Amino acid sequence: GDTRRGMLEVLPLAMAEGDRRRKCEAIGQTDLFCMGGEGSEGAADAAQHAPISRQEFDRGKLLQLEKEALGLWVSAHPLEGLREQLHNEIDVPVSRLDEAAEASYVWTGGIVGALQRKPMKNGGTMVVFSLQDMDGGCEVFAFNDVYEASRDLLVEDSVVKVRGRVDRREDATKLIAAEIKPFAGVSEWRPLEVVVNAERVHASLLDQLKEILAEFPGTVPVVLTMITGQGTARLRVGDRFRVAPVGGLYAELRALLGEGCVQLGS
């Protein structure tokens, strides 16, 4: 079928044509330049409808547009390919929190969804946000102390780990956060490692990689690991390309470099 990029490109033309026809109908005009005479409508349509491009957005852009328009991802999930790494750092996946014991403290992790900040009676702030992995989600409550300690991490699309107390009041499993940390231990001291096969490296690919890193500015350094026939070489990327380790970054890196391109730095 037609691509979403192609259809979005011709959408303004289609809307303009629809508006023109409505205006013609409103004034009762039926000449060749409006509705057309008998047998002419098909010819007019063929002339007026622009061809739809077969090109599609890259996966990262497609995921971003899906999330903005629908509030969810359709083509893929930003955590696709990172499931094993995430599960190695947590006790219970978000989608299985209902199996954890009531009032127990567990580590879980996923992508931060919509956030709501609510003032507290004592003057502090409480944040309620959704935490989602590839199989489900839950609501997380972060009270003032936890929120203040991790407010830089609590932005939509950020990938985080949460240690919290399981709460099942009101027939829904929630998590009362006690601690929030970045996924994969990435920090100013522990870099995000991007793995590239040296045989695929060319100027265009490196330019695309720089564009992706620049699109997600942050504090986490990036290390480029080049795989060659003689072994591996690790190159530290310049500080101006430090990143924020969010879901969109992982998705765009995978779209450019393939599965397994993002690893835990050391």
Phi, psi and omega in degrees: 000182179290148180278156178293324177297315180299316181292323178293327180293325182266357182302315179301322179294318180295319179294320179296321179294318178297319179296319180298318181293321179297319179296320178297316180296323183295328181260004177072023181270130183227039180278182185300330184273356175250258184278338180087156177277186182298127178082356184262346187296318180298318179294319179297318179300315183299323181285327187273334185279117180289147177296144181266125181297146177270356180286146179241158174296154171292163189301318181300315179295321180298317179296319180298315180294321179298316182294319180294321185276321189248343184081008178207168179261139183248311186291323182196184178237137181303336179273359179301128182091348180248002185305313184295317179298318180295316182295333178290344184253000184233169176269317187221130174296152178307318185291351181240019180297333180292349177270347180283152182293141177304134178072004177282155177259127183222157170264132173221179182193161179170203182261133178287127177261215182299138180246144173233125177259128184234130178291143178257159183298330181276004178098351178277191181230136173249140178242133174245127180216159176269143176238124187233138166246195185288343187245354181174191182202170177209169178263135181241135177251124177241112180281177196308310184298316180293318180298314182296327181284342186225021186298331179292335179275335187273073174231147183301136179086358177286143178260120187224164169250142181232128170259126183203174180263130180288129183230125182245025177293152178063030173061024177220138180280122178237169178232127175264107189292136173248337182200141179228130181227159176289150178295146174065017178064014180293135181199187178295343182252350182230107191281166171270126183259125179250121185260129182228134173285123185301331181294338182268351187285128173210170186301319182296317180296318180295323177296318178295320179298317179297321179297319180295313181298320180292337181286341183234064183294144180191207185250353186273125179288158181240135174245131179260118178258116182262123178264121180237175178293339181262356181141213181234151175230134182250127182239129178279124179282147183302154183298335180289352178250023173297147190234166168259120186282076182253168184302320181298324178297311180300318182297316182290324177296318178295320180297326181277318191248348179097172181297149177079010184279344180248126181227164178289125178284172181216000000 
